[in-house]
Amino acid sequence: MNGRPNIVLVHGAWADGSSWSGVVERLQAAGYHVTAPQFPLTSTDDDVARLRQVLNMQDGPTIVVGHSYGGQVMTALGTDAPNVVGLVYVTSFALDQGESLQALLAQGPMPPALAHLITDGRGFMWQPQDDFVQHFAADVEPQRAMVMHAVQQPIADSTFPYQMGVPAWRSLPSWYLVATEDQAIPPEAQRMFADRMGATIGEVAASHVAMVSHPDEVTQFVKTAAESRTAMPAGRNRR
């Protein structure tokens, strides 16, 4: 590993691990050990359990990178974050203790990418094609965005009222990449998350799926975080 931390990538709602493909390819080419697992999106507790399962398989210090709802998953690790030495939020939710996505979204008008979600009979939420292509993945080539929509993984509606416990970012160094053209999480909300965490902040002129449309910039941001934690021993989680 040459002292480099492992990198675990956490996908968000209406996506899977393949959404990180461009970033995975670039990080691997730079010599990083990368894991981009599939999360069930059946509940936040299930997703956090999957993340801990993957983290326990890492052989040393690890940077966790979360996109969108993936930020909720890694934040919910709380004080039980095996091997983790840093958190990187890529246009993602970074809740504080006692907050929920439901309460947060109720504070203002629903973002365009989330305005027409379809809930099926089992309580899973889906993105309609027009909103996905025009708002969620607005800067992705339309044909590719339609494929991404076709393979979307729905998320359980129970994840929205989930109330956050002690957030992992309270005890771990954090980085936040703001997507300035995001129509799912408003950029001003992203900056609020980053500021209150005391995160190292970067910006990219991208839609919500910045890791798909701007993999070079996202990869460089992740590498910057990883390089700052190089040779950090596992278990040294404090800032």
Summary of the structure (lengths in Angstrom):
residues: 239
radius of gyration: 16.3
end to end distance: 22.6
largest distance: 49.6
contacts: 839
relative contact order: 0.20
helix: 39%
strand: 17%
